[in-house]
């Protein structure tokens, strides 16, 4: 029998997690210990391309020096005051982020799920106090296939049985319609208590499901015609990932101030997270204009860590990196190249049938059922060849590398993916 000393470092760490940690994830069997830019290294020293970016949290690359420096300097000075007192980092951050995304106010939180919960509370309070809806009667429209987080309220309107089963009773107040279906939205919007539409501009967890190009604009128009709030969850799609600063920017080619572009569909409430910190620290945000945000009064919502000094400094640095390093343009350019290369590979194999996405948020659909292990096994093959990605919904593999990737690096990754597919077919 193999002793503990004879086991590899990776095996020891995996066994330790399995023994002492809750089994709420199913990770790829690789134990990472270091990251830099587009690369990560495991505990045995093997180097990989990261093609997931912590579900788009690490858009700016692993351990970006500017972001790490901002975090380190602030951590040595003041880390947390709670919101019982002012601090000298929060105000400058709030000014910076609201001007960056063109909103009056921001409500700072920590995680994506917290931000979605905040947006739901904000929308309901606005409906009761500004829109004449009777208390406890507000209904928010969501889409099938959605993924907005895993809190009890959020899984209440999920149709993923794995996320929902045996976690009830559930929170009422939500109506589900098909994604990318404005006719269905138009129909439910007629209800007198319908107060908002919560939507992902691209559904990442559902397999990078990309809607029609006019879906968001039509949805916003329907919302405003029926005195509803258009609420965009850009936790995964925001901050340059899709080749625009925000996915709601559509096909605009500006680098900031997206409101100046005709394709921009400005949300009434914008939800951000993940890459807002470059993956260095938990930072999320809910942005809205005064008419909506001012319904929140002292004591009605908050977070001990939300708006802490480290978060403020990290988020400013992370957003500055996006502009300074032209990550929006790079995602747009490399995304087109990647999809072209995937389509070339698809034309030469029966294993993969489709590629879809926008910018550097993409997915390939494997020619097998959702219940099969083909996509998982293909990801294992790619791992063995030096690239890390993960399946979603069984037969779909999501590809989302850091946006600091170069064209040469992308082509190396394409070669790894092609090699892995060809080896798997054999």
C-alpha positions as CSV (number, residue, x, y, z in Angstrom):
1,X,0.0,0.0,0.0
2,X,1.4,3.4,-1.0
3,X,2.4,5.5,2.0
4,X,1.7,9.2,2.4
5,X,5.3,10.0,1.8
6,X,5.3,8.1,-1.5
7,X,2.2,9.9,-2.9
8,X,2.6,12.9,-5.2
9,X,2.1,16.4,-3.8
10,X,-1.0,16.8,-6.0
11,X,-2.5,13.5,-4.6
12,X,-1.9,14.6,-1.0
13,X,-3.6,18.0,-1.5
14,X,-6.6,16.4,-3.3
15,X,-7.0,13.8,-0.6
16,X,-6.8,16.5,2.1
17,X,-9.6,18.5,0.4
18,X,-11.8,15.4,0.0
19,X,-11.3,14.4,3.6
20,X,-11.8,17.8,5.3
21,X,-13.8,19.9,2.9
22,X,-17.4,19.9,1.8
23,X,-17.8,18.3,-1.6
24,X,-19.6,21.2,-3.2
25,X,-17.4,21.4,-6.3
26,X,-16.0,18.9,-8.8
27,X,-12.6,20.3,-9.7
28,X,-10.4,19.1,-12.5
29,X,-7.6,17.0,-10.9
30,X,-4.9,19.6,-10.8
31,X,-3.5,21.4,-7.8
32,X,-2.3,24.9,-8.6
33,X,0.2,26.8,-6.5
34,X,1.3,29.8,-8.6
35,X,-0.1,32.1,-11.3
36,X,1.3,34.9,-13.6
37,X,-0.4,36.5,-16.5
38,X,-2.0,33.8,-18.6
39,X,-0.1,30.9,-16.9
40,X,-0.6,28.8,-13.8
41,X,1.7,26.2,-12.3
42,X,0.8,23.1,-10.3
43,X,2.5,21.9,-7.1
44,X,4.7,19.6,-9.2
45,X,5.9,22.5,-11.3
46,X,4.0,21.8,-14.5
47,X,3.0,24.9,-16.4
48,X,-0.5,25.4,-17.9
49,X,-2.4,28.0,-19.9
50,X,-5.4,29.1,-17.9
51,X,-8.4,29.0,-20.2
52,X,-11.0,29.7,-17.6
53,X,-9.7,32.8,-15.7
54,X,-11.6,31.8,-12.5
55,X,-14.9,32.1,-14.4
56,X,-13.8,35.5,-15.9
57,X,-12.6,37.0,-12.6
58,X,-8.9,37.1,-13.7
59,X,-9.5,39.1,-16.9
60,X,-6.4,41.2,-16.1
61,X,-4.2,38.1,-15.7
62,X,-3.0,36.3,-12.6
63,X,-1.2,38.4,-10.0
64,X,-1.2,41.6,-12.1
65,X,1.6,43.7,-10.5
66,X,-0.4,46.9,-10.5
67,X,-3.3,45.3,-8.8
68,X,-1.2,43.4,-6.3
69,X,0.8,46.5,-5.5
70,X,-2.5,48.5,-4.8
71,X,-3.7,45.7,-2.6
72,X,-0.4,45.3,-0.7
73,X,0.0,49.0,0.0
74,X,-3.5,49.4,1.3
75,X,-3.3,46.2,3.4
76,X,-0.3,47.6,5.2
77,X,-2.2,50.8,6.1
78,X,-5.8,50.1,6.8
79,X,-7.9,47.0,5.8
80,X,-11.3,47.4,7.4
81,X,-13.3,50.0,9.3
82,X,-16.8,48.7,8.5
83,X,-19.2,51.3,7.3
84,X,-19.6,52.6,10.9
85,X,-17.0,55.2,10.0
86,X,-15.8,56.8,6.8
87,X,-12.5,55.8,5.2
88,X,-10.3,57.7,2.8
89,X,-10.4,55.0,0.1
90,X,-14.2,54.5,-0.4
91,X,-15.2,57.9,-1.6
92,X,-12.5,58.1,-4.3
93,X,-13.4,54.6,-5.4
94,X,-17.1,55.4,-5.6
95,X,-16.4,58.5,-7.6
96,X,-14.1,56.6,-10.0
97,X,-16.4,53.6,-10.6
98,X,-19.6,55.7,-11.1
99,X,-17.8,57.9,-13.6
100,X,-16.2,54.9,-15.3
101,X,-19.6,53.3,-16.0
102,X,-21.7,56.5,-16.1
103,X,-24.1,56.1,-13.1
104,X,-24.9,58.4,-10.2
105,X,-24.3,56.0,-7.4
106,X,-22.8,52.7,-6.4
107,X,-23.6,50.3,-3.6
108,X,-20.4,48.3,-2.9
109,X,-20.6,44.7,-1.9
110,X,-18.2,41.7,-2.0
111,X,-19.4,38.8,-4.1
112,X,-21.5,38.4,-7.2
113,X,-24.4,36.7,-5.4
114,X,-24.5,39.5,-2.8
115,X,-24.7,42.0,-5.6
116,X,-27.5,40.2,-7.3
117,X,-29.4,40.0,-3.9
118,X,-28.8,43.7,-3.5
119,X,-30.2,44.5,-6.9
120,X,-33.3,42.4,-6.2
121,X,-33.9,44.3,-2.9
122,X,-33.2,47.6,-4.6
123,X,-35.7,46.9,-7.4
124,X,-38.4,45.8,-4.9
125,X,-37.9,48.9,-2.7
126,X,-38.1,51.2,-5.7
127,X,-41.3,49.5,-6.9
128,X,-43.0,49.9,-3.5
129,X,-41.9,53.5,-2.9
130,X,-41.6,55.0,-6.4
131,X,-43.8,52.8,-8.7
132,X,-47.0,52.4,-6.6
133,X,-46.8,48.6,-6.3
134,X,-48.5,47.1,-3.2
135,X,-46.0,45.8,-0.6
136,X,-44.9,42.2,-1.0
137,X,-46.6,41.9,-4.4
138,X,-43.6,42.8,-6.7
139,X,-42.6,40.2,-9.3
140,X,-39.3,40.1,-11.2
141,X,-38.9,38.4,-14.6
142,X,-35.9,36.0,-15.0
143,X,-34.8,33.7,-17.8
144,X,-34.6,29.9,-18.1
145,X,-31.1,28.7,-17.9
146,X,-30.1,31.6,-15.7
147,X,-27.2,31.5,-13.2
148,X,-27.1,34.5,-10.8
149,X,-25.6,32.8,-7.8
150,X,-26.4,30.2,-5.1
151,X,-28.1,31.9,-2.3
152,X,-31.6,30.7,-1.3
153,X,-33.4,33.6,-3.0
154,X,-31.4,33.2,-6.2
155,X,-31.8,29.4,-6.5
156,X,-35.5,30.0,-6.0
157,X,-35.7,31.1,-9.6
158,X,-33.1,28.6,-11.0
159,X,-34.2,25.8,-13.2
160,X,-31.0,23.8,-12.5
161,X,-32.1,20.9,-10.4
162,X,-28.6,20.4,-9.1
163,X,-28.6,23.9,-7.6
164,X,-32.2,23.8,-6.4
165,X,-33.3,20.4,-5.3
166,X,-33.8,19.9,-1.5
167,X,-32.9,23.6,-0.7
168,X,-36.5,24.8,-0.3
169,X,-38.8,26.4,0.7
170,X,-38.1,29.0,-1.9
171,X,-38.6,32.7,-2.2
172,X,-41.6,33.8,-4.2
173,X,-41.9,36.8,-6.5
174,X,-40.3,35.6,-9.8
175,X,-41.6,34.6,-13.2
176,X,-39.4,32.6,-15.6
177,X,-39.5,33.1,-19.4
178,X,-37.4,31.6,-22.2
179,X,-34.0,33.3,-22.7
180,X,-33.8,35.4,-25.9
181,X,-37.6,35.6,-26.2
182,X,-38.8,39.2,-26.2
183,X,-42.4,38.1,-27.2
184,X,-42.6,36.2,-23.9
185,X,-41.2,39.2,-22.0
186,X,-43.8,41.5,-23.7
187,X,-46.6,39.2,-22.6
188,X,-45.6,38.9,-18.9
189,X,-44.8,42.6,-18.7
190,X,-48.5,43.3,-18.9
191,X,-48.9,42.0,-15.3
192,X,-49.6,44.9,-12.9
193,X,-47.1,43.7,-10.3
194,X,-44.2,43.0,-12.7
195,X,-41.4,45.5,-11.7
196,X,-38.2,44.4,-13.4
197,X,-36.3,42.0,-15.8
198,X,-33.1,40.4,-14.4
199,X,-31.0,39.1,-17.2
200,X,-27.4,38.0,-18.1
201,X,-26.5,39.6,-21.5
202,X,-24.8,36.3,-22.3
203,X,-25.6,33.2,-20.2
204,X,-22.2,31.9,-19.3
205,X,-23.0,28.9,-17.0
206,X,-25.7,27.8,-19.5
207,X,-22.9,27.2,-22.0
208,X,-22.1,30.7,-23.3
209,X,-25.6,31.1,-24.8
210,X,-25.4,34.3,-26.9
211,X,-28.8,35.9,-27.7
212,X,-29.9,37.7,-30.9
213,X,-28.1,41.0,-31.4
214,X,-31.2,43.0,-30.8
215,X,-32.4,41.1,-27.7
216,X,-31.1,43.5,-25.1
217,X,-32.3,46.6,-26.8
218,X,-35.8,45.1,-27.3
219,X,-35.9,43.9,-23.7
220,X,-34.9,47.4,-22.4
221,X,-37.6,49.0,-24.6
222,X,-40.3,46.6,-23.3
223,X,-39.2,47.3,-19.7
224,X,-39.4,51.0,-20.1
225,X,-42.7,50.9,-21.9
226,X,-44.2,49.0,-18.9
227,X,-42.4,51.0,-16.2
228,X,-40.1,48.1,-15.3
229,X,-36.5,48.1,-14.4
230,X,-33.9,46.6,-16.8
231,X,-31.4,44.9,-14.6
232,X,-28.2,43.5,-16.2
233,X,-26.1,40.9,-14.4
234,X,-22.7,41.5,-15.8
235,X,-20.8,39.7,-13.1
236,X,-19.2,37.3,-15.6
237,X,-19.7,39.2,-18.9
238,X,-18.6,42.7,-17.8
239,X,-15.3,44.5,-17.8
240,X,-14.0,43.8,-21.3
241,X,-14.6,40.1,-21.4
242,X,-16.9,40.2,-24.5
243,X,-14.9,42.6,-26.5
244,X,-16.8,45.7,-25.1
245,X,-16.5,47.3,-21.7
246,X,-19.9,45.7,-20.9
247,X,-21.8,43.1,-22.8
248,X,-24.7,45.6,-22.9
249,X,-22.5,47.8,-25.0
250,X,-23.4,45.6,-28.0
251,X,-20.9,46.0,-30.8
252,X,-19.5,49.3,-29.8
253,X,-15.8,49.8,-30.4
254,X,-15.2,52.6,-27.9
255,X,-13.0,51.9,-24.9
256,X,-15.1,53.7,-22.3
257,X,-18.1,56.0,-22.0
258,X,-20.2,53.4,-23.8
259,X,-23.3,55.5,-23.3
260,X,-22.1,57.6,-26.3
261,X,-22.6,54.6,-28.6
262,X,-25.8,53.8,-30.4
263,X,-25.5,50.1,-29.5
264,X,-25.3,50.8,-25.8
265,X,-28.3,49.5,-23.8
266,X,-27.9,51.2,-20.4
267,X,-29.3,49.2,-17.6
268,X,-31.4,50.8,-14.9
269,X,-29.4,48.6,-12.5
270,X,-26.0,47.2,-13.4
271,X,-24.4,44.3,-11.4
272,X,-20.6,43.8,-11.5
273,X,-18.2,41.5,-9.7
274,X,-15.4,39.1,-10.6
275,X,-13.0,41.1,-12.8
276,X,-13.9,44.3,-10.9
277,X,-10.9,43.2,-8.7
278,X,-8.9,41.3,-11.3
279,X,-9.5,38.2,-9.2
280,X,-7.3,39.6,-6.4
281,X,-9.9,40.3,-3.8
282,X,-13.7,39.9,-3.4
283,X,-15.3,43.0,-4.9
284,X,-18.7,43.5,-6.4
285,X,-20.9,46.5,-7.1
286,X,-24.5,47.5,-7.9
287,X,-24.8,50.7,-9.9
288,X,-27.9,52.9,-10.5
289,X,-28.9,56.5,-10.9
290,X,-30.3,58.6,-8.0
291,X,-34.0,58.0,-8.7
292,X,-33.5,54.3,-8.0
293,X,-30.5,54.2,-5.5
294,X,-31.9,56.9,-3.2
295,X,-34.6,54.6,-1.9
296,X,-32.0,52.9,0.2
297,X,-31.6,54.7,3.5
298,X,-29.2,54.1,6.4
299,X,-29.6,50.8,8.1
300,X,-31.6,49.2,5.3
301,X,-28.9,47.3,3.6
302,X,-25.1,46.8,4.1
303,X,-22.1,44.6,4.6
304,X,-19.3,44.6,7.1
305,X,-16.7,44.2,4.3
306,X,-18.6,46.0,1.5
307,X,-16.7,49.2,0.6
308,X,-13.6,48.3,2.6
309,X,-10.4,50.3,1.8
310,X,-8.5,47.4,0.2
311,X,-11.5,46.7,-2.1
312,X,-11.6,50.3,-3.2
313,X,-7.9,50.5,-4.1
314,X,-7.9,47.1,-5.8
315,X,-11.0,47.9,-8.0
316,X,-9.5,51.2,-9.1
317,X,-6.3,49.5,-10.1
318,X,-8.2,46.7,-11.9
319,X,-10.3,49.1,-14.0
320,X,-7.2,51.2,-14.8
321,X,-5.5,48.1,-16.1
322,X,-8.4,47.4,-18.5
323,X,-8.0,50.9,-20.1
324,X,-4.2,51.1,-20.0
325,X,-3.6,47.7,-21.6
326,X,-6.4,47.9,-24.1
327,X,-8.0,44.7,-22.9
328,X,-11.3,45.5,-24.5
329,X,-9.8,45.7,-28.0
330,X,-7.6,42.7,-27.4
331,X,-10.6,40.5,-26.3
332,X,-12.5,41.7,-29.4
333,X,-9.6,40.9,-31.8
334,X,-8.6,37.6,-30.3
335,X,-12.2,36.4,-29.9
336,X,-12.8,36.7,-33.6
337,X,-9.5,34.8,-34.3
338,X,-10.4,32.1,-31.8
339,X,-13.8,31.4,-33.2
340,X,-12.4,31.3,-36.7
341,X,-9.8,28.7,-35.6
342,X,-12.5,26.7,-33.8
343,X,-14.7,26.7,-36.9
344,X,-11.7,25.4,-38.9
345,X,-11.2,22.6,-36.4
346,X,-14.9,21.8,-36.4
347,X,-14.8,21.4,-40.2
348,X,-12.2,18.7,-39.7
349,X,-13.8,16.6,-36.9
350,X,-17.1,15.1,-35.8
351,X,-16.3,15.4,-32.1
352,X,-17.1,19.2,-31.9
353,X,-20.2,20.5,-33.7
354,X,-20.3,24.2,-32.8
355,X,-18.5,27.2,-31.3
356,X,-20.3,30.2,-29.9
357,X,-19.5,33.3,-27.9
358,X,-18.3,36.9,-28.1
359,X,-15.0,38.4,-27.4
360,X,-13.0,36.0,-25.2
361,X,-16.0,34.3,-23.7
362,X,-16.6,31.3,-25.9
363,X,-17.7,27.7,-25.7
364,X,-17.6,24.6,-27.9
365,X,-20.4,22.0,-28.1
366,X,-19.2,18.4,-28.0
367,X,-21.0,15.9,-30.1
368,X,-22.4,13.9,-27.3
369,X,-25.2,14.0,-24.6
370,X,-25.2,16.1,-21.5
371,X,-25.0,12.9,-19.5
372,X,-21.8,11.8,-21.2
373,X,-18.3,12.2,-19.9
374,X,-16.8,13.1,-23.3
375,X,-16.4,16.9,-22.5
376,X,-14.9,16.1,-19.1
377,X,-12.4,13.6,-20.7
378,X,-11.5,16.1,-23.4
379,X,-10.7,18.6,-20.7
380,X,-8.5,16.0,-19.0
381,X,-6.7,15.5,-22.3
382,X,-6.2,19.3,-22.7
383,X,-4.9,19.4,-19.1
384,X,-2.4,16.7,-19.9
385,X,-1.3,18.9,-22.9
386,X,-0.9,22.0,-20.9
387,X,-4.3,23.9,-21.0
388,X,-7.0,24.2,-18.3
389,X,-10.7,24.4,-19.1
390,X,-13.8,23.0,-17.6
391,X,-17.1,21.6,-18.9
392,X,-20.5,23.2,-18.2
393,X,-23.8,21.3,-18.7
394,X,-22.1,18.1,-19.6
395,X,-21.3,18.4,-23.3
396,X,-20.2,22.1,-23.4
397,X,-16.6,23.4,-22.7
398,X,-16.3,27.0,-21.8
399,X,-13.2,28.9,-22.9
400,X,-12.3,32.2,-21.2
401,X,-8.6,33.0,-21.0
402,X,-7.2,36.1,-19.4
403,X,-7.6,39.1,-21.6
404,X,-3.8,39.9,-21.4
405,X,-3.2,37.0,-23.8
406,X,-1.2,37.7,-26.9
407,X,-2.0,36.4,-30.4
408,X,0.9,34.0,-30.4
409,X,-0.2,32.6,-27.0
410,X,-3.7,32.2,-28.3
411,X,-2.5,30.3,-31.3
412,X,-0.5,28.0,-29.0
413,X,-3.7,27.3,-27.1
414,X,-5.5,26.6,-30.3
415,X,-2.8,24.1,-31.2
416,X,-3.3,22.4,-27.8
417,X,-7.0,22.2,-28.2
418,X,-6.7,20.8,-31.8
419,X,-4.1,18.3,-30.7
420,X,-6.3,17.1,-27.8
421,X,-9.3,16.7,-30.0
422,X,-7.4,14.7,-32.6
423,X,-5.8,12.5,-29.9
424,X,-9.2,11.9,-28.3
425,X,-10.8,10.9,-31.6
426,X,-8.0,8.3,-32.2
